[in-house]
């Protein structure tokens, strides 16, 4: 049942690995000064946003070692 091999109906599929095109793609257009400046500005804005969120978020991530060294006392215990 599986011993019978039929030829591939699309012979060009088997030859696709050997095919080379003689057509070269057109050269890429150079970016204008405005486009380059816009991309640079967008990149700097993203980096500044990440740095800013890190600076603002760092205090929230601290463990608060200064408060942990002092024992917590309620106001009722201080009124003796």
N, CA, C and O atoms as a CHARMM CRD file, in Angstrom:
* protein
*
  320
    1    1 UNK  N      0.80900  -1.18100   0.00000 PROA 1      0.00000
    2    1 UNK  CA     0.00000   0.00000   0.00000 PROA 1      0.00000
    3    1 UNK  C      0.86400   1.26100   0.00000 PROA 1      0.00000
    4    1 UNK  O      0.59900   2.19300  -0.75900 PROA 1      0.00000
    5    2 UNK  N      1.90900   1.29400   0.85800 PROA 2      0.00000
    6    2 UNK  CA     2.76400   2.47700   0.91800 PROA 2      0.00000
    7    2 UNK  C      3.98100   2.36300   0.01000 PROA 2      0.00000
    8    2 UNK  O      4.73800   3.32700  -0.11200 PROA 2      0.00000
    9    3 UNK  N      4.18900   1.23400  -0.62100 PROA 3      0.00000
   10    3 UNK  CA     5.35700   1.04300  -1.46900 PROA 3      0.00000
   11    3 UNK  C      5.25600   1.78800  -2.79100 PROA 3      0.00000
   12    3 UNK  O      6.27800   2.01400  -3.44000 PROA 3      0.00000
   13    4 UNK  N      4.09600   2.16300  -3.19700 PROA 4      0.00000
   14    4 UNK  CA     3.90400   2.83100  -4.47300 PROA 4      0.00000
   15    4 UNK  C      4.18000   4.32400  -4.34700 PROA 4      0.00000
   16    4 UNK  O      3.54900   4.99600  -3.53200 PROA 4      0.00000
   17    5 UNK  N      5.09500   4.84700  -5.12500 PROA 5      0.00000
   18    5 UNK  CA     5.44200   6.26000  -5.10000 PROA 5      0.00000
   19    5 UNK  C      4.96800   6.91300  -6.39400 PROA 5      0.00000
   20    5 UNK  O      5.30400   6.46700  -7.49100 PROA 5      0.00000
   21    6 UNK  N      4.19900   7.95400  -6.24900 PROA 6      0.00000
   22    6 UNK  CA     3.72700   8.66900  -7.41800 PROA 6      0.00000
   23    6 UNK  C      4.62300   9.86500  -7.66000 PROA 6      0.00000
   24    6 UNK  O      5.16000  10.42400  -6.70300 PROA 6      0.00000
   25    7 UNK  N      4.80400  10.27500  -8.90200 PROA 7      0.00000
   26    7 UNK  CA     5.62500  11.44900  -9.17600 PROA 7      0.00000
   27    7 UNK  C      4.94400  12.71800  -8.65600 PROA 7      0.00000
   28    7 UNK  O      3.71800  12.80100  -8.57900 PROA 7      0.00000
   29    8 UNK  N      5.74400  13.66400  -8.31700 PROA 8      0.00000
   30    8 UNK  CA     5.21100  14.92900  -7.82400 PROA 8      0.00000
   31    8 UNK  C      4.51700  15.63300  -8.97600 PROA 8      0.00000
   32    8 UNK  O      5.12500  15.81900 -10.03000 PROA 8      0.00000
   33    9 UNK  N      3.26900  16.02800  -8.80700 PROA 9      0.00000
   34    9 UNK  CA     2.56400  16.64800  -9.93300 PROA 9      0.00000
   35    9 UNK  C      3.13500  18.02600 -10.27900 PROA 9      0.00000
   36    9 UNK  O      3.00100  18.47600 -11.41700 PROA 9      0.00000
   37   10 UNK  N      3.75500  18.68700  -9.33600 PROA 10     0.00000
   38   10 UNK  CA     4.33400  20.00300  -9.60800 PROA 10     0.00000
   39   10 UNK  C      5.84900  19.88000  -9.57300 PROA 10     0.00000
   40   10 UNK  O      6.46200  19.94800  -8.50800 PROA 10     0.00000
   41   11 UNK  N      6.43300  19.70200 -10.72000 PROA 11     0.00000
   42   11 UNK  CA     7.88100  19.48000 -10.79100 PROA 11     0.00000
   43   11 UNK  C      8.65400  20.72600 -10.39000 PROA 11     0.00000
   44   11 UNK  O      9.79000  20.61700  -9.92800 PROA 11     0.00000
   45   12 UNK  N      8.06700  21.91200 -10.55500 PROA 12     0.00000
   46   12 UNK  CA     8.80600  23.13500 -10.22200 PROA 12     0.00000
   47   12 UNK  C      9.03800  23.26700  -8.72100 PROA 12     0.00000
   48   12 UNK  O      9.93900  23.99300  -8.30100 PROA 12     0.00000
   49   13 UNK  N      8.24100  22.58000  -7.90400 PROA 13     0.00000
   50   13 UNK  CA     8.44000  22.62400  -6.45300 PROA 13     0.00000
   51   13 UNK  C      9.76700  21.97200  -6.10900 PROA 13     0.00000
   52   13 UNK  O     10.49700  22.47200  -5.25300 PROA 13     0.00000
   53   14 UNK  N     10.08600  20.87900  -6.75400 PROA 14     0.00000
   54   14 UNK  CA    11.34300  20.19100  -6.49200 PROA 14     0.00000
   55   14 UNK  C     12.52800  21.00500  -6.98000 PROA 14     0.00000
   56   14 UNK  O     13.61900  20.88200  -6.42200 PROA 14     0.00000
   57   15 UNK  N     12.35300  21.82300  -7.99100 PROA 15     0.00000
   58   15 UNK  CA    13.44900  22.62100  -8.54000 PROA 15     0.00000
   59   15 UNK  C     13.55200  24.00500  -7.90200 PROA 15     0.00000
   60   15 UNK  O     14.40300  24.80100  -8.29800 PROA 15     0.00000
   61   16 UNK  N     12.71000  24.29900  -6.93400 PROA 16     0.00000
   62   16 UNK  CA    12.69600  25.64200  -6.35200 PROA 16     0.00000
   63   16 UNK  C     13.98700  25.97000  -5.62800 PROA 16     0.00000
   64   16 UNK  O     14.36400  27.14100  -5.56800 PROA 16     0.00000
   65   17 UNK  N     14.67900  24.98500  -5.07700 PROA 17     0.00000
   66   17 UNK  CA    15.92300  25.24600  -4.36500 PROA 17     0.00000
   67   17 UNK  C     17.03200  25.71000  -5.30200 PROA 17     0.00000
   68   17 UNK  O     17.93200  26.44000  -4.88600 PROA 17     0.00000
   69   18 UNK  N     16.97300  25.30000  -6.53600 PROA 18     0.00000
   70   18 UNK  CA    18.03800  25.64100  -7.48400 PROA 18     0.00000
   71   18 UNK  C     17.75800  26.91000  -8.26600 PROA 18     0.00000
   72   18 UNK  O     18.63200  27.39800  -8.98300 PROA 18     0.00000
   73   19 UNK  N     16.55600  27.45100  -8.13900 PROA 19     0.00000
   74   19 UNK  CA    16.17700  28.61100  -8.95100 PROA 19     0.00000
   75   19 UNK  C     16.84500  29.88000  -8.43200 PROA 19     0.00000
   76   19 UNK  O     16.81700  30.14300  -7.23000 PROA 19     0.00000
   77   20 UNK  N     17.43100  30.65200  -9.30200 PROA 20     0.00000
   78   20 UNK  CA    18.02800  31.94100  -8.96500 PROA 20     0.00000
   79   20 UNK  C     17.41300  32.99800  -9.86900 PROA 20     0.00000
   80   20 UNK  O     17.29300  32.81000 -11.08000 PROA 20     0.00000
   81   21 UNK  N     17.03500  34.08900  -9.27200 PROA 21     0.00000
   82   21 UNK  CA    16.43200  35.15500 -10.04400 PROA 21     0.00000
   83   21 UNK  C     17.52200  36.04800 -10.61500 PROA 21     0.00000
   84   21 UNK  O     18.53300  36.29700  -9.95600 PROA 21     0.00000
   85   22 UNK  N     17.32400  36.52800 -11.82500 PROA 22     0.00000
   86   22 UNK  CA    18.27700  37.46300 -12.41600 PROA 22     0.00000
   87   22 UNK  C     17.78500  38.90600 -12.29800 PROA 22     0.00000
   88   22 UNK  O     18.34900  39.81400 -12.90900 PROA 22     0.00000
   89   23 UNK  N     16.74100  39.10700 -11.51700 PROA 23     0.00000
   90   23 UNK  CA    16.18300  40.44000 -11.32500 PROA 23     0.00000
   91   23 UNK  C     16.63800  40.94400  -9.96500 PROA 23     0.00000
   92   23 UNK  O     16.37100  40.32000  -8.93800 PROA 23     0.00000
   93   24 UNK  N     17.32500  42.07400  -9.96900 PROA 24     0.00000
   94   24 UNK  CA    17.77700  42.64000  -8.70000 PROA 24     0.00000
   95   24 UNK  C     16.72400  43.60700  -8.17800 PROA 24     0.00000
   96   24 UNK  O     16.11700  44.34100  -8.95700 PROA 24     0.00000
   97   25 UNK  N     16.50300  43.61500  -6.87200 PROA 25     0.00000
   98   25 UNK  CA    15.52100  44.54100  -6.32000 PROA 25     0.00000
   99   25 UNK  C     16.02800  45.98100  -6.41500 PROA 25     0.00000
  100   25 UNK  O     17.23500  46.21800  -6.45300 PROA 25     0.00000
  101   26 UNK  N     15.12100  46.91700  -6.45300 PROA 26     0.00000
  102   26 UNK  CA    15.55400  48.31400  -6.54900 PROA 26     0.00000
  103   26 UNK  C     16.26200  48.74200  -5.25700 PROA 26     0.00000
  104   26 UNK  O     15.98200  48.19400  -4.19100 PROA 26     0.00000
  105   27 UNK  N     17.15900  49.69700  -5.34300 PROA 27     0.00000
  106   27 UNK  CA    17.84300  50.14800  -4.12700 PROA 27     0.00000
  107   27 UNK  C     16.87000  50.82500  -3.17000 PROA 27     0.00000
  108   27 UNK  O     15.87300  51.41300  -3.58900 PROA 27     0.00000
  109   28 UNK  N     17.17300  50.73300  -1.88200 PROA 28     0.00000
  110   28 UNK  CA    16.30600  51.33100  -0.86900 PROA 28     0.00000
  111   28 UNK  C     16.42200  52.84800  -0.93000 PROA 28     0.00000
  112   28 UNK  O     17.49000  53.40500  -1.18700 PROA 28     0.00000
  113   29 UNK  N     15.30900  53.48500  -0.68900 PROA 29     0.00000
  114   29 UNK  CA    15.31300  54.94500  -0.67600 PROA 29     0.00000
  115   29 UNK  C     15.99800  55.43300   0.59000 PROA 29     0.00000
  116   29 UNK  O     15.82500  54.86100   1.66700 PROA 29     0.00000
  117   30 UNK  N     16.77700  56.49500   0.44700 PROA 30     0.00000
  118   30 UNK  CA    17.42900  57.07600   1.61400 PROA 30     0.00000
  119   30 UNK  C     16.40800  57.88500   2.39700 PROA 30     0.00000
  120   30 UNK  O     15.54300  58.54900   1.82600 PROA 30     0.00000
  121   31 UNK  N     16.53000  57.81400   3.72200 PROA 31     0.00000
  122   31 UNK  CA    15.60700  58.55300   4.57200 PROA 31     0.00000
  123   31 UNK  C     15.93600  60.03600   4.52000 PROA 31     0.00000
  124   31 UNK  O     17.09800  60.42800   4.41700 PROA 31     0.00000
  125   32 UNK  N     14.90500  60.84000   4.59400 PROA 32     0.00000
  126   32 UNK  CA    15.12600  62.28000   4.63500 PROA 32     0.00000
  127   32 UNK  C     15.58300  62.66600   6.03700 PROA 32     0.00000
  128   32 UNK  O     15.51200  61.87100   6.97400 PROA 32     0.00000
  129   33 UNK  N     16.05400  63.90200   6.15800 PROA 33     0.00000
  130   33 UNK  CA    16.53300  64.38000   7.45300 PROA 33     0.00000
  131   33 UNK  C     15.40300  64.36700   8.47900 PROA 33     0.00000
  132   33 UNK  O     15.61900  64.01900   9.64000 PROA 33     0.00000
  133   34 UNK  N     14.21000  64.74200   8.05400 PROA 34     0.00000
  134   34 UNK  CA    13.06500  64.75700   8.96600 PROA 34     0.00000
  135   34 UNK  C     12.70000  63.37600   9.46300 PROA 34     0.00000
  136   34 UNK  O     12.34600  63.20700  10.63000 PROA 34     0.00000
  137   35 UNK  N     12.78400  62.37900   8.58500 PROA 35     0.00000
  138   35 UNK  CA    12.47600  61.01000   8.99200 PROA 35     0.00000
  139   35 UNK  C     13.52200  60.48100   9.96500 PROA 35     0.00000
  140   35 UNK  O     13.18400  59.82200  10.94800 PROA 35     0.00000
  141   36 UNK  N     14.79300  60.76800   9.69100 PROA 36     0.00000
  142   36 UNK  CA    15.84900  60.33100  10.60100 PROA 36     0.00000
  143   36 UNK  C     15.70700  61.01400  11.95600 PROA 36     0.00000
  144   36 UNK  O     15.86800  60.36900  12.99300 PROA 36     0.00000
  145   37 UNK  N     15.41000  62.30400  11.96000 PROA 37     0.00000
  146   37 UNK  CA    15.24600  63.02800  13.21600 PROA 37     0.00000
  147   37 UNK  C     14.03200  62.50700  13.97900 PROA 37     0.00000
  148   37 UNK  O     14.07400  62.39500  15.20400 PROA 37     0.00000
  149   38 UNK  N     12.96700  62.19100  13.27800 PROA 38     0.00000
  150   38 UNK  CA    11.77500  61.65400  13.91900 PROA 38     0.00000
  151   38 UNK  C     12.02500  60.30600  14.56800 PROA 38     0.00000
  152   38 UNK  O     11.57000  60.05900  15.68500 PROA 38     0.00000
  153   39 UNK  N     12.74200  59.43700  13.88300 PROA 39     0.00000
  154   39 UNK  CA    13.05800  58.12600  14.45500 PROA 39     0.00000
  155   39 UNK  C     13.96900  58.26900  15.66500 PROA 39     0.00000
  156   39 UNK  O     13.79400  57.57500  16.66700 PROA 39     0.00000
  157   40 UNK  N     14.94900  59.17600  15.57000 PROA 40     0.00000
  158   40 UNK  CA    15.85600  59.41000  16.68500 PROA 40     0.00000
  159   40 UNK  C     15.09000  59.96500  17.88300 PROA 40     0.00000
  160   40 UNK  O     15.31400  59.55200  19.02100 PROA 40     0.00000
  161   41 UNK  N     14.19600  60.89400  17.61800 PROA 41     0.00000
  162   41 UNK  CA    13.41200  61.49800  18.69300 PROA 41     0.00000
  163   41 UNK  C     12.47800  60.46900  19.34200 PROA 41     0.00000
  164   41 UNK  O     12.31000  60.46100  20.56200 PROA 41     0.00000
  165   42 UNK  N     11.88600  59.62200  18.54200 PROA 42     0.00000
  166   42 UNK  CA    11.02200  58.57600  19.08300 PROA 42     0.00000
  167   42 UNK  C     11.82700  57.62500  19.96600 PROA 42     0.00000
  168   42 UNK  O     11.37600  57.25700  21.05000 PROA 42     0.00000
  169   43 UNK  N     12.99700  57.22900  19.51700 PROA 43     0.00000
  170   43 UNK  CA    13.84800  56.34900  20.31000 PROA 43     0.00000
  171   43 UNK  C     14.27300  56.98500  21.61800 PROA 43     0.00000
  172   43 UNK  O     14.27300  56.32700  22.65900 PROA 43     0.00000
  173   44 UNK  N     14.63300  58.25500  21.57700 PROA 44     0.00000
  174   44 UNK  CA    15.03800  58.94400  22.79800 PROA 44     0.00000
  175   44 UNK  C     13.85700  59.10300  23.75700 PROA 44     0.00000
  176   44 UNK  O     14.03700  59.03600  24.97300 PROA 44     0.00000
  177   45 UNK  N     12.66600  59.31000  23.22700 PROA 45     0.00000
  178   45 UNK  CA    11.47900  59.42400  24.07200 PROA 45     0.00000
  179   45 UNK  C     11.18700  58.11100  24.78800 PROA 45     0.00000
  180   45 UNK  O     10.84100  58.10900  25.97000 PROA 45     0.00000
  181   46 UNK  N     11.32400  57.00800  24.08400 PROA 46     0.00000
  182   46 UNK  CA    11.09500  55.69900  24.68900 PROA 46     0.00000
  183   46 UNK  C     12.12400  55.42300  25.77100 PROA 46     0.00000
  184   46 UNK  O     11.77400  54.94900  26.85200 PROA 46     0.00000
  185   47 UNK  N     13.39600  55.71500  25.49200 PROA 47     0.00000
  186   47 UNK  CA    14.44800  55.49000  26.48100 PROA 47     0.00000
  187   47 UNK  C     14.22600  56.38700  27.69600 PROA 47     0.00000
  188   47 UNK  O     14.37700  55.93500  28.83000 PROA 47     0.00000
  189   48 UNK  N     13.86900  57.65300  27.47400 PROA 48     0.00000
  190   48 UNK  CA    13.62300  58.56400  28.59000 PROA 48     0.00000
  191   48 UNK  C     12.43200  58.09700  29.42900 PROA 48     0.00000
  192   48 UNK  O     12.45400  58.22700  30.65300 PROA 48     0.00000
  193   49 UNK  N     11.41900  57.56900  28.80100 PROA 49     0.00000
  194   49 UNK  CA    10.27500  57.04900  29.54100 PROA 49     0.00000
  195   49 UNK  C     10.64000  55.85400  30.39700 PROA 49     0.00000
  196   49 UNK  O     10.18400  55.74100  31.53500 PROA 49     0.00000
  197   50 UNK  N     11.46100  54.95900  29.86000 PROA 50     0.00000
  198   50 UNK  CA    11.89400  53.80300  30.64900 PROA 50     0.00000
  199   50 UNK  C     12.76600  54.22300  31.82500 PROA 50     0.00000
  200   50 UNK  O     12.60200  53.71400  32.93300 PROA 50     0.00000
  201   51 UNK  N     13.68800  55.14500  31.59000 PROA 51     0.00000
  202   51 UNK  CA    14.55600  55.62300  32.67400 PROA 51     0.00000
  203   51 UNK  C     13.72500  56.35800  33.71900 PROA 51     0.00000
  204   51 UNK  O     13.93600  56.17300  34.91800 PROA 51     0.00000
  205   52 UNK  N     12.79300  57.17900  33.28400 PROA 52     0.00000
  206   52 UNK  CA    11.94400  57.90300  34.22300 PROA 52     0.00000
  207   52 UNK  C     11.09500  56.97400  35.06700 PROA 52     0.00000
  208   52 UNK  O     10.94600  57.19600  36.26900 PROA 52     0.00000
  209   53 UNK  N     10.54300  55.94900  34.46900 PROA 53     0.00000
  210   53 UNK  CA     9.73100  55.01000  35.24900 PROA 53     0.00000
  211   53 UNK  C     10.59500  54.23600  36.23200 PROA 53     0.00000
  212   53 UNK  O     10.13100  53.88500  37.31600 PROA 53     0.00000
  213   54 UNK  N     11.83500  53.96600  35.87200 PROA 54     0.00000
  214   54 UNK  CA    12.73900  53.30000  36.78800 PROA 54     0.00000
  215   54 UNK  C     13.08400  54.20500  37.96900 PROA 54     0.00000
  216   54 UNK  O     13.11400  53.75100  39.11300 PROA 54     0.00000
  217   55 UNK  N     13.34400  55.48000  37.69400 PROA 55     0.00000
  218   55 UNK  CA    13.68400  56.42500  38.76400 PROA 55     0.00000
  219   55 UNK  C     12.49200  56.63900  39.68700 PROA 55     0.00000
  220   55 UNK  O     12.65600  56.67600  40.90600 PROA 55     0.00000
  221   56 UNK  N     11.31500  56.77800  39.13100 PROA 56     0.00000
  222   56 UNK  CA    10.12800  57.00200  39.95400 PROA 56     0.00000
  223   56 UNK  C      9.73400  55.72600  40.69900 PROA 56     0.00000
  224   56 UNK  O      9.26400  55.80300  41.83400 PROA 56     0.00000
  225   57 UNK  N      9.91200  54.57500  40.09300 PROA 57     0.00000
  226   57 UNK  CA     9.48200  53.32700  40.70800 PROA 57     0.00000
  227   57 UNK  C     10.45500  52.74600  41.69900 PROA 57     0.00000
  228   57 UNK  O     10.06500  51.88500  42.48800 PROA 57     0.00000
  229   58 UNK  N     11.71600  53.17400  41.70000 PROA 58     0.00000
  230   58 UNK  CA    12.71100  52.60200  42.60800 PROA 58     0.00000
  231   58 UNK  C     12.34500  52.79700  44.08200 PROA 58     0.00000
  232   58 UNK  O     12.47800  51.84300  44.84900 PROA 58     0.00000
  233   59 UNK  N     11.89500  53.97000  44.52100 PROA 59     0.00000
  234   59 UNK  CA    11.52800  54.09300  45.94000 PROA 59     0.00000
  235   59 UNK  C     10.38400  53.15800  46.34400 PROA 59     0.00000
  236   59 UNK  O     10.33300  52.71000  47.49000 PROA 59     0.00000
  237   60 UNK  N      9.50000  52.87000  45.45200 PROA 60     0.00000
  238   60 UNK  CA     8.39400  51.97300  45.77600 PROA 60     0.00000
  239   60 UNK  C      8.86500  50.53600  45.94600 PROA 60     0.00000
  240   60 UNK  O      8.20800  49.74000  46.61600 PROA 60     0.00000
  241   61 UNK  N     10.00200  50.20300  45.34000 PROA 61     0.00000
  242   61 UNK  CA    10.52500  48.84700  45.43700 PROA 61     0.00000
  243   61 UNK  C     11.44300  48.65800  46.63800 PROA 61     0.00000
  244   61 UNK  O     11.82500  47.52900  46.94400 PROA 61     0.00000
  245   62 UNK  N     11.80400  49.73600  47.32100 PROA 62     0.00000
  246   62 UNK  CA    12.70100  49.60300  48.46500 PROA 62     0.00000
  247   62 UNK  C     11.97900  48.90100  49.60900 PROA 62     0.00000
  248   62 UNK  O     10.75800  48.99000  49.73500 PROA 62     0.00000
  249   63 UNK  N     12.74100  48.20800  50.43200 PROA 63     0.00000
  250   63 UNK  CA    12.14900  47.41300  51.50600 PROA 63     0.00000
  251   63 UNK  C     11.85900  48.23700  52.74700 PROA 63     0.00000
  252   63 UNK  O     11.12900  47.77000  53.62100 PROA 63     0.00000
  253   64 UNK  N     12.39700  49.43400  52.86100 PROA 64     0.00000
  254   64 UNK  CA    12.13300  50.27500  54.01400 PROA 64     0.00000
  255   64 UNK  C     12.90500  49.81700  55.23300 PROA 64     0.00000
  256   64 UNK  O     12.31500  49.64300  56.30000 PROA 64     0.00000
  257   65 UNK  N     14.20900  49.61500  55.10600 PROA 65     0.00000
  258   65 UNK  CA    15.03400  49.12400  56.20400 PROA 65     0.00000
  259   65 UNK  C     15.06300  50.09400  57.38700 PROA 65     0.00000
  260   65 UNK  O     15.22400  49.66000  58.52700 PROA 65     0.00000
  261   66 UNK  N     14.91200  51.37900  57.14300 PROA 66     0.00000
  262   66 UNK  CA    14.97300  52.35900  58.22000 PROA 66     0.00000
  263   66 UNK  C     13.79300  52.18800  59.17200 PROA 66     0.00000
  264   66 UNK  O     13.96000  52.31800  60.38500 PROA 66     0.00000
  265   67 UNK  N     12.65000  51.91200  58.66600 PROA 67     0.00000
  266   67 UNK  CA    11.47900  51.73800  59.51400 PROA 67     0.00000
  267   67 UNK  C     11.49700  50.38900  60.21900 PROA 67     0.00000
  268   67 UNK  O     10.93900  50.26000  61.30800 PROA 67     0.00000
  269   68 UNK  N     12.11900  49.39600  59.62800 PROA 68     0.00000
  270   68 UNK  CA    12.14300  48.06600  60.22100 PROA 68     0.00000
  271   68 UNK  C     13.07700  48.02100  61.42700 PROA 68     0.00000
  272   68 UNK  O     12.88400  47.18200  62.30600 PROA 68     0.00000
  273   69 UNK  N     14.08500  48.89500  61.50100 PROA 69     0.00000
  274   69 UNK  CA    15.02000  48.86200  62.61600 PROA 69     0.00000
  275   69 UNK  C     14.39400  49.42600  63.89100 PROA 69     0.00000
  276   69 UNK  O     14.82200  49.06200  64.98600 PROA 69     0.00000
  277   70 UNK  N     13.40100  50.29700  63.78300 PROA 70     0.00000
  278   70 UNK  CA    12.73400  50.85900  64.94900 PROA 70     0.00000
  279   70 UNK  C     11.49600  50.02500  65.26800 PROA 70     0.00000
  280   70 UNK  O     10.69000  49.75300  64.37800 PROA 70     0.00000
  281   71 UNK  N     11.33700  49.61800  66.52500 PROA 71     0.00000
  282   71 UNK  CA    10.13500  48.84300  66.85000 PROA 71     0.00000
  283   71 UNK  C      8.90200  49.73000  66.77700 PROA 71     0.00000
  284   71 UNK  O      8.94000  50.90000  67.15600 PROA 71     0.00000
  285   72 UNK  N      7.83800  49.17400  66.29800 PROA 72     0.00000
  286   72 UNK  CA     6.60700  49.93900  66.17700 PROA 72     0.00000
  287   72 UNK  C      5.87800  49.94400  67.52000 PROA 72     0.00000
  288   72 UNK  O      5.69600  48.90200  68.15000 PROA 72     0.00000
  289   73 UNK  N      5.47100  51.12400  67.93600 PROA 73     0.00000
  290   73 UNK  CA     4.72700  51.25400  69.17200 PROA 73     0.00000
  291   73 UNK  C      3.44600  51.99900  68.88400 PROA 73     0.00000
  292   73 UNK  O      3.41300  52.92400  68.07300 PROA 73     0.00000
  293   74 UNK  N      2.42200  51.59600  69.54000 PROA 74     0.00000
  294   74 UNK  CA     1.14900  52.28800  69.35200 PROA 74     0.00000
  295   74 UNK  C      1.12000  53.54800  70.19800 PROA 74     0.00000
  296   74 UNK  O      1.91800  53.68800  71.12500 PROA 74     0.00000
  297   75 UNK  N      0.23400  54.44500  69.90100 PROA 75     0.00000
  298   75 UNK  CA     0.12900  55.69800  70.66300 PROA 75     0.00000
  299   75 UNK  C     -0.36900  55.43500  72.06900 PROA 75     0.00000
  300   75 UNK  O     -0.05100  56.19700  72.98200 PROA 75     0.00000
  301   76 UNK  N     -1.12800  54.39400  72.26700 PROA 76     0.00000
  302   76 UNK  CA    -1.64900  54.08300  73.60200 PROA 76     0.00000
  303   76 UNK  C     -0.52500  53.70000  74.56000 PROA 76     0.00000
  304   76 UNK  O     -0.58300  54.00700  75.75100 PROA 76     0.00000
  305   77 UNK  N      0.49500  53.02800  74.03400 PROA 77     0.00000
  306   77 UNK  CA     1.59300  52.61500  74.91900 PROA 77     0.00000
  307   77 UNK  C      2.50000  53.78300  75.27500 PROA 77     0.00000
  308   77 UNK  O      3.23900  53.68900  76.25400 PROA 77     0.00000
  309   78 UNK  N      2.47700  54.86400  74.53600 PROA 78     0.00000
  310   78 UNK  CA     3.31900  56.02500  74.82100 PROA 78     0.00000
  311   78 UNK  C      2.69000  56.96800  75.84700 PROA 78     0.00000
  312   78 UNK  O      3.38200  57.86300  76.33300 PROA 78     0.00000
  313   79 UNK  N      1.44400  56.81300  76.18900 PROA 79     0.00000
  314   79 UNK  CA     0.73800  57.73500  77.10600 PROA 79     0.00000
  315   79 UNK  C      0.93400  57.34800  78.58400 PROA 79     0.00000
  316   79 UNK  O      0.21900  57.90300  79.41800 PROA 79     0.00000
  317   80 UNK  N      1.80800  56.48000  78.95500 PROA 80     0.00000
  318   80 UNK  CA     1.99300  56.06200  80.34200 PROA 80     0.00000
  319   80 UNK  C      2.33100  57.20500  81.21400 PROA 80     0.00000
  320   80 UNK  O      2.52100  57.02900  82.41800 PROA 80     0.00000
